[in-house]
């Protein structure tokens, strides 16, 4: 599995899922 990609701007749920896992979705992988 690849390293986490930046959340897709067209899929804001990706950003919220990342936040829900306690991750920082704005950080470059």
Secondary structure as a PSIPRED ss2 file (coil, helix, strand):
# PSIPRED VFORMAT (PSIPRED V4.0)

   1 X C   1.000  0.000  0.000
   2 X C   1.000  0.000  0.000
   3 X C   1.000  0.000  0.000
   4 X C   1.000  0.000  0.000
   5 X C   1.000  0.000  0.000
   6 X C   1.000  0.000  0.000
   7 X C   1.000  0.000  0.000
   8 X C   1.000  0.000  0.000
   9 X C   1.000  0.000  0.000
  10 X C   1.000  0.000  0.000
  11 X C   1.000  0.000  0.000
  12 X H   0.000  1.000  0.000
  13 X H   0.000  1.000  0.000
  14 X H   0.000  1.000  0.000
  15 X H   0.000  1.000  0.000
  16 X H   0.000  1.000  0.000
  17 X H   0.000  1.000  0.000
  18 X H   0.000  1.000  0.000
  19 X H   0.000  1.000  0.000
  20 X H   0.000  1.000  0.000
  21 X C   1.000  0.000  0.000
  22 X C   1.000  0.000  0.000
  23 X C   1.000  0.000  0.000
  24 X C   1.000  0.000  0.000
  25 X C   1.000  0.000  0.000
  26 X C   1.000  0.000  0.000
  27 X C   1.000  0.000  0.000
  28 X C   1.000  0.000  0.000
  29 X C   1.000  0.000  0.000
